[in-house]
Amino acid sequence: MSLSKQLYIIIAFIFFMIFFGNFIISVNNTKAYLQSESITKAQDTATSLGMTLKPLIHDKNSAEIRTIISAIANRGFYKEIRLEDAHFTISESSLIEASSDLDSLDWKIKTINIDKEFGVLEENSSDLEISQELSELENGKTDEDLGFALEEKKYSFIPANDYKNGGNITFNFTVQNDEGQTIDTFASLTINKVIAQALRKEKFDYVPKWFIDLVTIKLEEKYSEISDGWKTTAVIYVSANAGEAYAKLYEQFKGAILYAVVAFIISMIILFVFVQYLLKPLKRIEKLANNIAVGKFDTIKELPWTTEIKNVAIAMNDMSTKIEAIINKLNKNLESITYKLSKDEITSLELKQSFETDMKNMFIHKDDGYVFIIKIFDLASFAKSHTNKEVNDFIKKFANILKSTKLENKKCTSKAYRFFGSEFAMIGKNFTYEDAVLFTKKLKENFEKLSNEYNKKDIVHMGATPFNQIGTTPEMLQAANEAYEKATIIGSNEAHIRDKNDLSRDMESWRDLVFDIIENSKFNVKYISDARKLEQGNENTILMQEAFTSAKDKDSNDIPIGTFVSIAERYEKIMQFDMKVIEKVISHIIINNVKHEISINLSLESINNTAFIAWLDKTLALNKSIASQLVFSITAYAAAKDVNKFKFFADEIHKCNAKIIIKRFETKFIALDNIKDFNLDYIRLARDYTNNICNDPSKQSFVEAIAELSSLLNIKVFAENVKEDDDLQTVKKFNLYGASR
């Protein structure tokens, strides 16, 4: 996960944590405040109502009491207002009036009782006496002045548990009139504790139920006692309407959520701008790190202002500079070593490996010319009769003749090589037969001068053969040597030049043969050059094999693969050939469950062809499971011919999870300064670098430097064709990835 995403998540988490914490605290505080306010208001209302209803409470059935309670309840601030009787008080007149046996009120209750299941009935005689005394004290009146109203009896009903809230009660009593007549009778009264009540629903329509369920507001019921005289006769209860509190709380909830959403969006926009500005230097650092990984040692010019990131940028710049300095030093050492390895110490002529490379160049560019083999005659006898210095001077002068002899024709160029000892070679590029004859004639004239100088009559013989575009380098060297042998028979300082008619095969027959082999897949793919690990104990682990193709002519003779490829390239069949080879290798891996990697040689024409690359992309996509085992092999010389196209090919191959190896790696084709520009997985050194490496300090230094450089660039190095055990043991010291024998 990227740093920016982590920052967004962390900041968002902190934001929500702070918001929800504050939100919960705010809601709880508001809820507590609303509860307190509602309860206080309910208590104030109960007190106020109690004082208002006090003058009216002597008549508990008064309609005015219900009117006042309904008016207060209709304001909507209360869930319930309820007036309850404090004591069940029954008057004498109400009992007489309720009796069906009595037709007037001119009766007095003599005795009264109720069933015990209803409760207990007590006469309020003491209350009557106290009331009379209070009235006398207040008004100075006597019993006669108070009249009958003060003499009416009242009874207190103390209900049993089942009748605490009232009910239908039967009273049995005996009455007597002024004439002394008595009657036993009864009365049934419905007693209700609630005198008056007003109810209202709590919920407001715009407050959702989920909010009410989520937030619980508990409002206590408040009350106030109402007395009639000195004794409490009723209690007024007031319950606040929680819907009002819910409405206010819900409005605050919506406002807080809206504010939080707006604040979050604005905060994230500001954070996004800040993070992009903050991470911009990190992206530069990441780009620099990636560039260092692929060998591009840039530096960050604009240092970031953040102290920590600035220190990282400075450290990365320092690391990039130091690694570049190390690589430059290695490059200089390698250039020096390469020069020593590719040049003859005495004559400064290039060696045989350079000759073979230039021959490949001739094949690739389909150039014409001649190949010369030139040998100093009987150098051993000359060396016996002369000192080392004289012998070396003679060889130098001999080589100078080869280097300095030129044709006037500007199209014709010549280059000399020293193979070993007395054997030299030359490539005459764009030479015709006539040019070759003229060139050997000039050489003979110059060598005769050298012969006279050293009094050596027989000094040189020369053989030449035309460049055969359908042949191979060994075949042409053999043909040139055959011409040389004929020259030795002709006479002293003579030359023999073969012409085009000496070519063994006719091009038309070659064309038909190669077309038939490719179109009908009449070739085999073998797997050679087992590259194994060089780690102790893992020498038998195969890392990579090379796919090698072989084909036969009509006489069942093996066709030199170099000749076959040359003709396929000449007639533009090489791309089809490469496709068929790749298909065979893929089938081999799948059928045989191969676990190691296999390298496949590709021609320059194929990697430069967009149609071939498109086909390869599609083929690798269909074989994703084994794509990582395919390593496409290009010679160092071919890669160097068109660096941009090779880079494009390498990038496309890596997109498909396949790999790239450069084989026959030589620094004269790919400068070590430029190797970092190639997106390589492997390098396979040319065999000349490891042949007899145990006895050659220059080669050891070269391979060691290559190993160090490739390690810095994350490139794995193979040694090719290490035959001798001593050479293999020497190669192991340099920690190469693998080697083939």
C-alpha positions in Angstrom: 0.0 0.0 0.0 1.4 3.4 -0.9 2.4 6.0 1.7 -0.3 8.4 0.5 -3.1 5.8 1.0 -1.7 5.0 4.4 -1.8 8.7 5.3 -5.3 9.1 4.0 -6.5 6.1 6.0 -4.7 7.2 9.2 -5.9 10.8 9.0 -9.5 9.7 8.1 -9.4 7.3 11.1 -8.1 10.0 13.5 -10.8 12.4 12.1 -13.6 10.0 12.6 -12.3 9.0 16.0 -12.1 12.7 17.1 -15.5 13.5 15.5 -17.3 10.6 17.0 -15.8 11.2 20.4 -16.8 14.9 20.4 -20.2 13.9 18.8 -21.0 11.4 21.5 -19.9 13.8 24.3 -21.9 16.6 22.7 -25.0 14.5 22.3 -24.8 13.2 25.8 -24.3 16.7 27.2 -27.2 18.1 25.2 -29.3 15.1 26.2 -28.5 15.7 29.9 -29.3 19.4 29.5 -32.6 18.7 27.7 -33.5 16.1 30.4 -32.8 18.5 33.2 -34.6 21.3 31.5 -37.7 19.1 30.8 -37.8 17.7 34.3 -37.4 21.2 35.8 -40.1 22.6 33.6 -42.4 19.6 34.6 -41.8 20.3 38.3 -42.5 24.0 37.8 -45.7 23.2 35.9 -46.8 20.8 38.6 -46.2 23.4 41.4 -48.0 26.1 39.4 -50.9 23.8 38.7 -51.1 22.8 42.3 -51.5 26.4 43.4 -54.0 27.1 40.6 -56.2 24.1 41.5 -56.0 24.5 45.3 -59.1 26.8 45.5 -61.0 24.3 43.4 -60.0 21.1 45.0 -62.8 21.0 47.5 -65.0 20.0 44.6 -63.0 17.3 42.9 -65.6 16.8 40.3 -65.5 20.4 39.2 -65.4 20.8 35.4 -63.1 23.8 35.8 -60.3 21.5 37.1 -60.4 19.5 33.8 -60.5 22.6 31.7 -57.4 24.0 33.3 -55.5 20.7 33.0 -56.5 20.3 29.3 -55.4 23.9 28.5 -52.0 23.3 30.0 -51.6 19.9 28.3 -52.5 21.3 24.9 -49.3 23.3 24.7 -47.6 20.1 23.7 -44.7 20.2 26.2 -46.1 17.4 28.4 -46.7 13.8 27.9 -49.2 13.5 30.7 -50.8 15.7 33.3 -52.7 13.7 35.9 -54.7 14.8 39.1 -55.1 12.0 41.6 -57.0 11.9 44.8 -54.7 11.7 47.8 -57.4 10.0 50.0 -60.7 8.4 49.1 -63.1 10.7 51.0 -66.8 9.9 50.9 -69.5 12.3 52.2 -72.7 11.4 54.0 -74.8 13.1 51.4 -73.2 11.2 48.5 -74.0 7.9 50.2 -77.6 8.9 50.9 -78.0 10.2 47.4 -76.6 7.0 45.9 -79.0 4.7 47.8 -82.0 3.6 45.9 -84.1 3.2 49.1 -84.0 6.9 50.1 -85.9 9.6 48.3 -84.5 12.6 50.1 -81.5 13.9 52.0 -83.4 14.4 55.3 -81.6 11.4 56.7 -78.6 11.0 58.9 -76.3 8.0 58.8 -76.3 6.3 62.2 -74.0 3.3 61.4 -72.0 2.3 58.3 -69.7 -0.6 57.3 -68.1 -2.2 54.2 -66.9 -5.6 53.3 -63.3 -6.3 54.4 -62.4 -7.3 50.9 -62.8 -3.6 49.8 -60.8 -2.2 52.7 -61.6 -0.1 55.8 -63.9 2.9 56.3 -63.2 5.5 59.0 -65.3 8.5 60.1 -63.5 11.9 59.9 -65.0 13.2 63.1 -61.7 14.7 64.3 -61.3 16.5 61.1 -64.7 18.0 61.5 -64.0 19.2 65.0 -60.6 20.7 64.0 -62.3 22.5 61.0 -64.9 23.9 63.4 -62.3 25.2 65.8 -60.2 26.7 63.0 -63.3 28.4 61.6 -64.2 29.9 65.0 -60.7 31.2 65.5 -60.7 32.8 62.0 -64.2 34.1 61.9 -65.3 34.2 65.5 -68.5 32.2 64.6 -70.3 29.5 66.7 -71.7 26.2 65.7 -75.1 27.7 65.2 -73.6 30.2 62.7 -71.9 27.4 60.7 -75.1 25.5 60.4 -75.6 22.1 58.8 -72.6 22.3 56.5 -70.3 21.9 59.4 -72.2 18.9 60.8 -72.1 16.7 57.6 -70.2 13.6 58.2 -67.3 12.5 56.0 -65.7 9.1 55.8 -62.2 8.0 54.7 -61.9 4.9 52.6 -58.7 3.0 53.0 -58.7 0.5 50.1 -57.3 -3.0 50.1 -54.5 -3.8 47.7 -56.9 -4.8 44.9 -58.7 -1.5 45.1 -55.8 0.9 45.5 -56.7 2.7 42.3 -60.4 2.6 43.0 -63.3 0.5 41.8 -67.0 -0.2 42.5 -67.5 -0.3 46.3 -70.6 -1.3 48.2 -71.4 0.5 51.5 -73.9 -0.9 54.0 -75.3 1.7 56.4 -78.3 2.6 58.6 -80.1 6.0 58.4 -82.4 7.8 60.8 -84.6 10.9 60.2 -85.7 13.6 62.6 -88.8 11.6 63.5 -86.7 8.7 64.8 -87.4 6.4 61.9 -84.5 4.1 60.8 -83.8 2.2 57.6 -81.1 -0.3 56.7 -79.9 0.3 53.2 -76.7 0.3 50.9 -75.1 2.3 48.2 -72.7 1.3 45.4 -70.2 4.0 44.5 -67.5 3.9 41.8 -64.4 5.4 43.3 -61.6 6.6 40.9 -58.2 7.7 42.2 -57.6 9.7 39.0 -59.6 12.8 39.1 -58.5 14.3 35.8 -56.0 13.3 33.1 -54.5 14.6 29.8 -52.2 12.4 27.6 -50.2 13.3 24.5 -48.0 11.2 22.2 -44.3 11.6 22.6 -43.0 11.1 19.0 -42.7 13.9 16.5 -43.3 12.8 12.9 -39.9 14.1 11.5 -37.9 12.3 14.2 -37.1 8.8 12.8 -37.8 5.8 14.9 -34.2 4.5 14.7 -33.0 7.7 16.3 -35.5 7.3 19.2 -34.4 3.7 19.6 -30.8 4.7 19.5 -31.0 7.6 22.0 -32.9 6.9 25.2 -34.3 10.0 27.0 -35.8 9.2 30.5 -37.9 12.0 32.0 -39.0 11.5 35.6 -42.6 12.2 36.5 -42.9 15.3 38.8 -45.7 16.0 41.2 -47.1 18.6 43.6 -49.5 18.1 46.5 -52.7 20.0 46.8 -54.3 20.5 50.3 -57.7 21.5 51.2 -57.2 23.2 54.5 -54.3 21.7 56.3 -54.5 18.2 54.9 -53.3 16.9 51.4 -56.4 15.9 49.4 -54.9 15.6 45.9 -51.6 15.2 44.0 -51.0 16.7 40.5 -48.5 14.7 38.4 -46.7 16.2 35.4 -44.6 14.1 32.8 -42.6 16.0 30.3 -43.0 15.2 26.6 -39.7 13.5 25.5 -40.7 14.2 21.8 -39.7 17.9 22.3 -36.2 16.8 23.6 -35.9 14.3 20.8 -36.7 16.9 18.2 -34.0 19.3 19.5 -31.5 16.5 19.8 -32.2 15.2 16.3 -31.7 18.7 14.8 -28.4 19.0 16.6 -27.5 15.4 15.3 -28.3 16.4 11.7 -26.3 19.6 12.0 -23.3 17.9 13.4 -23.3 15.2 10.7 -23.6 17.8 8.0 -20.8 19.8 9.5 -18.7 16.7 9.8 -19.2 15.6 6.2 -18.4 19.1 4.9 -15.4 19.4 7.2 -14.2 15.9 6.2 -14.4 16.6 2.5 -12.6 20.0 2.8 -10.0 18.4 5.1 -9.4 15.5 2.7 -9.0 18.0 -0.2 -6.5 20.0 1.8 -4.8 16.7 2.9 -4.7 15.5 -0.8 -3.0 18.7 -1.9 -0.6 18.6 1.1 0.3 14.9 0.6 0.9 15.4 -3.1 3.2 18.3 -2.3 4.8 16.3 0.5 5.3 13.1 -1.5 6.6 14.8 -4.6 10.2 14.7 -3.3 9.6 11.0 -2.3 8.6 10.2 -5.9 11.8 11.8 -7.0 13.7 9.7 -4.5 11.9 6.6 -5.7 12.7 7.5 -9.3 16.4 8.0 -8.4 16.4 4.6 -6.6 14.9 2.9 -9.6 17.4 4.6 -11.9 20.3 3.5 -9.6 19.0 -0.1 -9.8 19.2 0.0 -13.6 22.5 1.8 -13.6 21.4 5.4 -14.2 23.2 7.5 -11.6 21.3 10.8 -11.5 21.0 13.1 -8.6 18.2 15.2 -7.1 18.8 18.8 -8.0 15.9 20.4 -6.1 16.2 19.2 -2.5 12.9 19.0 -0.5 12.3 21.4 2.4 11.2 18.7 4.9 14.2 18.0 7.0 13.9 14.2 7.2 13.1 13.8 3.4 15.9 16.3 2.6 18.4 14.1 4.5 17.2 11.0 2.7 17.6 12.9 -0.7 21.1 14.0 0.2 22.0 10.4 1.2 20.6 9.1 -2.1 22.6 11.7 -4.0 25.7 10.7 -2.2 25.1 7.0 -2.8 24.4 7.6 -6.5 27.5 9.6 -6.9 29.7 7.0 -5.1 28.3 4.1 -7.1 28.8 6.0 -10.3 32.4 6.6 -9.3 32.9 2.9 -8.5 31.4 1.9 -11.8 33.5 4.5 -13.8 36.6 3.1 -12.1 35.6 -0.4 -13.0 34.9 0.7 -16.5 38.3 2.2 -16.9 40.0 -0.9 -15.5 37.9 -3.1 -17.8 38.8 -0.9 -20.8 42.4 -1.3 -20.1 42.1 -5.0 -19.6 40.0 -5.4 -22.7 42.6 -3.6 -24.7 45.3 -6.0 -23.5 43.1 -9.0 -24.2 42.1 -7.9 -27.7 45.5 -6.6 -28.9 48.7 -8.5 -29.7 51.4 -7.2 -27.4 54.1 -7.2 -30.1 52.4 -6.0 -33.2 49.3 -4.2 -31.7 47.2 -6.1 -34.2 43.8 -7.4 -33.1 43.6 -11.1 -32.2 41.6 -14.0 -33.7 38.5 -13.3 -31.6 38.3 -9.8 -33.2 38.6 -11.5 -36.6 35.7 -13.8 -35.8 33.6 -10.8 -34.7 34.3 -8.9 -37.8 33.4 -11.9 -39.8 30.0 -12.0 -38.1 29.7 -8.3 -39.1 30.3 -9.3 -42.7 27.6 -12.0 -42.4 25.0 -9.6 -40.8 25.6 -6.9 -43.4 25.9 -9.4 -46.3 29.1 -7.8 -47.4 31.4 -9.1 -50.1 35.2 -9.4 -49.9 38.1 -11.7 -49.4 39.7 -13.5 -46.5 43.5 -13.8 -46.4 45.7 -16.2 -44.5 49.3 -15.0 -44.4 52.1 -16.9 -42.6 55.8 -16.0 -42.0 57.7 -18.8 -43.6 60.0 -20.8 -41.3 59.9 -18.3 -38.4 61.3 -21.0 -36.0 64.6 -21.2 -37.9 64.8 -17.4 -38.0 64.3 -17.2 -34.3 67.1 -19.7 -33.6 69.6 -17.5 -35.4 68.5 -14.2 -34.0 67.9 -12.6 -30.6 64.4 -12.1 -29.2 64.6 -8.4 -29.9 65.6 -9.0 -33.5 62.7 -11.5 -33.9 60.2 -9.1 -32.4 61.5 -6.3 -34.6 61.1 -8.5 -37.6 57.5 -9.4 -36.6 56.6 -5.8 -36.0 57.9 -4.8 -39.5 56.0 -7.7 -41.0 52.8 -6.6 -39.2 53.4 -2.9 -40.3 53.4 -4.1 -43.9 50.0 -5.7 -43.4 48.7 -2.5 -41.8 50.1 0.0 -44.2 49.4 -1.7 -47.5 46.2 -0.2 -49.0 44.4 -0.1 -52.3 43.7 3.2 -54.0 40.0 2.2 -54.4 38.2 4.0 -51.5 35.5 1.3 -51.3 38.0 -1.4 -50.5 39.2 -1.6 -46.9 41.6 -4.1 -45.3 42.3 -5.1 -41.7 45.0 -7.3 -40.4 44.9 -9.7 -37.4 47.5 -11.9 -35.7 46.3 -15.3 -34.8 49.4 -16.7 -33.1 53.1 -17.0 -33.8 53.7 -16.7 -37.5 50.1 -16.9 -38.6 48.2 -13.7 -39.6 44.9 -13.1 -41.3 43.3 -10.2 -43.2 39.8 -9.2 -44.3 39.5 -7.3 -47.5 36.1 -5.8 -47.4 34.4 -5.1 -50.8 37.4 -6.7 -52.6 36.7 -8.2 -56.0 38.9 -10.9 -57.5 40.9 -8.2 -59.3 41.3 -6.2 -56.1 42.6 -9.3 -54.3 45.2 -9.9 -57.0 46.3 -6.3 -57.0 46.5 -6.3 -53.2 48.6 -9.5 -53.0 50.9 -8.0 -55.6 51.5 -4.9 -53.4 52.1 -7.1 -50.4 54.6 -9.2 -52.3 56.5 -6.1 -53.3 56.7 -4.8 -49.7 57.6 -8.3 -48.3 60.5 -8.5 -50.9 61.9 -5.3 -49.4 61.7 -6.8 -46.0 63.3 -10.0 -47.4 66.3 -8.1 -48.7 66.6 -6.2 -45.4 66.9 -9.4 -43.4 68.6 -11.4 -46.1 65.8 -14.0 -45.9 64.9 -15.2 -49.4 61.7 -17.1 -48.5 59.7 -14.8 -46.2 55.9 -15.3 -46.7 53.1 -17.2 -48.4 49.5 -16.0 -48.8 46.2 -17.7 -49.5 42.9 -16.0 -50.1 39.3 -17.1 -50.6 36.2 -15.0 -51.4 33.7 -14.3 -48.6 31.0 -16.9 -48.7 27.7 -15.5 -47.3 26.2 -19.0 -47.0 29.3 -20.4 -45.4 30.8 -20.2 -41.9 34.0 -18.6 -40.6 35.7 -22.0 -40.0 34.8 -23.0 -43.5 36.3 -19.9 -45.0 39.4 -20.2 -42.9 39.8 -23.7 -44.1 39.4 -22.6 -47.7 42.0 -19.8 -47.2 44.4 -22.3 -45.6 43.9 -24.6 -48.6 44.8 -21.6 -50.9 47.8 -21.0 -48.6 49.0 -24.5 -49.1 48.8 -24.1 -52.9 50.8 -20.9 -52.5 53.7 -22.8 -50.8 53.8 -25.2 -53.7 53.9 -22.4 -56.3 57.1 -20.8 -54.9 58.8 -18.3 -52.6 56.7 -15.4 -51.4 53.8 -16.5 -53.6 50.0 -16.2 -53.2 47.1 -18.2 -54.4 43.6 -16.6 -54.7 40.4 -18.7 -55.1 37.6 -17.2 -57.1 33.8 -17.4 -56.8 33.7 -20.6 -58.8 35.2 -22.4 -55.9 32.0 -22.2 -53.9 30.8 -25.7 -53.2 27.0 -25.1 -53.5 24.8 -23.2 -55.8 22.6 -20.6 -54.2 19.4 -21.8 -55.9 19.8 -25.3 -54.5 20.5 -23.8 -51.0 17.4 -21.7 -51.2 15.1 -24.7 -52.0 16.7 -26.8 -49.3 16.3 -24.2 -46.5 12.7 -23.4 -47.6 11.8 -27.0 -47.4 13.4 -27.5 -44.0 11.8 -24.4 -42.4 8.3 -24.8 -43.9 8.1 -28.5 -43.1 9.9 -28.2 -39.7 12.5 -30.7 -40.8 14.9 -29.7 -38.1 15.6 -30.9 -34.6 16.1 -28.9 -31.4 18.7 -30.2 -29.0 19.6 -28.9 -25.6 23.3 -28.3 -24.9 25.6 -26.1 -22.8 24.2 -27.1 -19.4 24.9 -24.0 -17.3 25.2 -25.1 -13.7 25.6 -23.3 -10.3 29.1 -22.6 -9.1 28.1 -22.7 -5.4 29.8 -25.4 -3.3 27.5 -28.4 -3.1 25.2 -27.2 -5.9 27.4 -27.9 -8.9 24.9 -30.4 -10.3 22.0 -28.0 -10.3 21.2 -27.0 -13.9 20.3 -23.3 -14.2 20.0 -23.0 -18.0 20.3 -25.0 -21.2 20.7 -23.6 -24.7 18.3 -24.7 -27.5 20.5 -25.8 -30.5 19.0 -26.5 -33.9 20.3 -29.0 -36.3 19.2 -29.9 -39.9 20.4 -32.2 -42.7 20.7 -31.9 -46.4 19.2 -34.3 -49.0 22.2 -36.6 -48.5 21.6 -36.7 -44.7 24.7 -34.6 -44.0 24.6 -32.1 -41.2 24.2 -28.5 -42.4 26.4 -26.0 -40.6 24.0 -24.0 -38.5 25.8 -20.8 -39.5 25.3 -21.5 -43.2 21.7 -22.4 -42.6 21.0 -19.2 -40.7 22.8 -17.1 -43.3 20.7 -18.5 -46.1 17.5 -18.1 -44.1 18.3 -14.5 -43.4 19.2 -13.9 -47.0 15.8 -15.1 -48.2 13.9 -13.6 -45.3 12.9 -17.0 -43.8 14.7 -16.5 -40.5 11.7 -15.0 -38.6 9.6 -18.1 -39.5 12.4 -20.3 -38.4 12.7 -18.5 -35.0 9.0 -18.9 -34.5 9.1 -22.7 -35.1 12.1 -23.1 -32.7 10.2 -21.2 -30.0 7.1 -23.4 -30.4 9.3 -26.6 -30.2 11.0 -25.3 -27.0 7.7 -24.5 -25.3 6.3 -27.9 -26.2 9.5 -29.5 -24.8 9.2 -27.6 -21.5 5.5 -28.5 -21.1 5.7 -32.2 -22.1 8.9 -33.0 -20.1 7.9 -30.8 -17.1 11.3 -29.0 -17.4 12.0 -26.8 -14.3 15.2 -24.9 -15.4 15.5 -22.1 -17.9 16.2 -22.6 -21.6 17.8 -19.9 -23.8 16.6 -19.5 -27.4 18.9 -17.8 -30.0 17.1 -15.1 -32.0 18.4 -13.3 -35.1 18.7 -9.6 -35.4 16.0 -9.6 -38.1 13.5 -11.1 -35.8 14.0 -8.8 -32.8 13.7 -5.8 -35.2 10.4 -7.0 -36.6 7.3 -5.7 -34.9 5.1 -8.5 -36.3 7.5 -11.1 -34.7 7.3 -9.2 -31.4 3.5 -9.1 -31.5 3.4 -12.9 -32.2 5.9 -13.5 -29.4 3.8 -11.4 -26.9 0.7 -13.4 -27.8 2.5 -16.8 -27.6 3.9 -15.9 -24.2 0.5 -14.8 -22.9 -0.9 -18.2 -23.8 1.9 -19.9 -21.9 2.2 -17.7 -18.8 3.1 -20.6 -16.6 6.4 -21.2 -18.3 7.2 -17.8 -19.7 9.7 -17.2 -16.9 11.7 -20.2 -18.1 12.2 -18.8 -21.5 15.4 -16.7 -21.9 15.9 -15.1 -25.3 19.5 -14.9 -26.4 21.0 -12.2 -28.5 24.7 -11.9 -29.4 26.5 -8.8 -28.1 27.3 -7.8 -31.6 23.7 -8.0 -32.7 22.4 -6.0 -29.7 25.0 -3.3 -30.3 23.9 -2.9 -34.0 20.6 -1.2 -33.0 20.5 -0.4 -29.4 17.1 1.3 -29.4 15.3 -1.6 -31.1 17.0 -4.1 -28.7 15.9 -2.0 -25.7 12.3 -2.0 -27.0 12.5 -5.8 -27.6 13.8 -6.4 -24.0 11.1 -4.2 -22.5 8.4 -6.2 -24.4 9.9 -9.5 -23.3 10.0 -8.4 -19.6 6.3 -7.4 -19.8 5.6 -11.0 -20.6 7.7 -12.3 -17.7 10.3 -13.8 -19.9 14.0 -12.9 -19.8 17.0 -11.7 -21.9 20.6 -12.9 -22.1 23.4 -11.4 -24.1 25.8 -14.1 -25.2 29.4 -13.9 -26.4 29.6 -10.7 -24.4 32.6 -8.6 -25.4 33.3 -5.0 -24.2 34.2 -3.9 -27.7 30.6 -4.4 -28.8 28.9 -3.1 -25.7 30.9 -0.5 -23.7 30.7 -1.0 -20.0 29.4 2.5 -19.6 26.4 1.6 -21.7 25.6 -1.8 -20.2 23.4 -0.1 -17.6 21.2 1.1 -20.4 20.3 -2.4 -21.4 17.5 -4.1 -19.4 19.3 -7.4 -19.0 18.8 -10.5 -16.9 21.9 -12.4 -17.8 25.3 -12.0 -19.5 27.3 -14.9 -21.0 30.9 -14.1 -21.4 32.7 -15.0 -24.6 34.7 -18.1 -24.1 38.0 -16.4 -24.8 37.7 -14.5 -21.5 37.7 -17.7 -19.5 39.9 -20.0 -21.7 43.1 -20.5 -19.8 42.0 -17.9 -17.2 43.9 -19.7 -14.5 47.2 -18.6 -16.1 46.2 -15.2 -17.3 46.0 -12.4 -14.7 44.5 -10.0 -17.2 41.6 -12.3 -17.8 41.2 -12.8 -14.1 41.0 -9.0 -13.5 38.5 -8.6 -16.4 36.2 -11.3 -15.1 36.4 -10.0 -11.5 35.6 -6.5 -12.7 32.6 -7.8 -14.8 31.3 -9.7 -11.8 31.5 -6.7 -9.5 29.9 -4.4 -12.1 27.1 -6.8 -12.9 26.4 -7.3 -9.2 25.9 -3.6 -8.8 23.5 -3.6 -11.8 21.6 -6.8 -10.7 22.8 -8.8 -13.8 23.7 -12.4 -13.5 26.9 -13.6 -15.3 27.5 -17.0 -16.9 30.9 -18.3 -18.0 30.7 -20.2 -21.4 32.5 -23.4 -22.3 34.9 -23.6 -19.4 36.6 -26.9 -20.2 39.6 -27.1 -17.8 39.1 -27.9 -14.1 41.7 -25.3 -13.2 39.9 -22.6 -15.2 36.6 -23.6 -13.5 38.1 -23.3 -10.0 39.4 -19.9 -10.9 36.0 -18.8 -12.2 34.4 -19.9 -8.9 36.5 -17.4 -7.0 34.7 -14.5 -8.8 31.2 -15.5 -7.6 29.7 -15.8 -11.1 26.1 -17.1 -11.3 26.9 -20.2 -13.3 29.1 -21.8 -15.9 28.8 -24.3 -18.8 31.4 -26.9 -19.8 
